[in-house]
């Protein structure tokens, strides 16, 4: 079974992002269990979500979720429908409102191929792994950075729907989501302790998948980069 929170135990940030991700893709908190349906791919809307927030996860895996909708509402697929990603079976997980599992991590340019099999008919949706965010000066790994009430993380802009920037010391963390424009502004790190710290950028990429045979198919990919720094 997929373990959502605290899988790697490497940072509070990762646990926070996983919970945030689960809340986003489930689309409903405290709702009744969705209906179980037996339907062909052509009558289902699909979202494939990948949570890739650790370059070197302890188990070498990332979370992949196949989430299905009919009439705009989440549905669970009947047991006669087989789901997998890169050959790993996906099972229903109510926390994320979809069929999910941890899948061996793929490098940039690699793929997660999600397979839907019903009555001898297969449909697939393939997600290509994007590059991770890249920090730019002065906020790069190993940098000595002054604490301020309006700190900016600098990075190479991309094509993300949004970017979540995070700055932390040993016991504090400041984060929010902004546009993917190369600067993540306004983080109040004035109360941080001098010494070791961490910067993090999590880019959300969303897109449409074509030629899948589903009524519609789209993807949501979360990719993260961290940099160890020192607060002055």
Buried (B, 14 or more C-beta within 10 A) or exposed (E): EBEBEEBBEBBEBBBBBBBBBBBEBBBEEEEEEBEEBEBBBEEBBBBBBBBBBBEEBEEEBBBBBBBBBBEEEBBBBEEEBEBBBBEBEBEBBEBBBBBBBBBBBBEEEEEBBBBBBBEEEEBBBBBEBBEBBEBBEEBBEEBEBEBEEEBBBBBEBBEBBBBBBBBBBEEEBBBEBBEBEEBBEEBBBEEBEEEEBBBBBBBBBBBEBEEBBBBEBBBBBBBBBBBEBEBE
